[in-house]
Amino acid sequence: MAKYNILMHEMVPEHWLVPVKEEEKILKSLGVTKGQLPKIRRTDPVIKTLEKAPGIGEIVPGRIIEIVRKSRTRGIAKIYRTVIGE
């Protein structure tokens, strides 16, 4: 049985690993620290799928994930989460 890429499901918004060099700029623009962002567990199925993408590899706690959602009222809404351990 073939494995399904959950990122391809229409109900799952786009998830992107933020490059380390862009993290500080994003945090500054939001006026928050990594600890103040909502969390996403390293064991989340989306994180596991992202880790399999070419050039990504293991996503360690402390990294930031950008989630891009389509909104009827706002168009595109970007939110950020900090990866935490198990």
Buried (B, 14 or more C-beta within 10 A) or exposed (E): EEEEEBBEEEEBBEBBBBEEEEBEEBBEEEEEEBEEBEBBBBEBEBBEBBEEEEEEEEBEEEBBBBBEEEEEEEEEEBEBBBBBEE
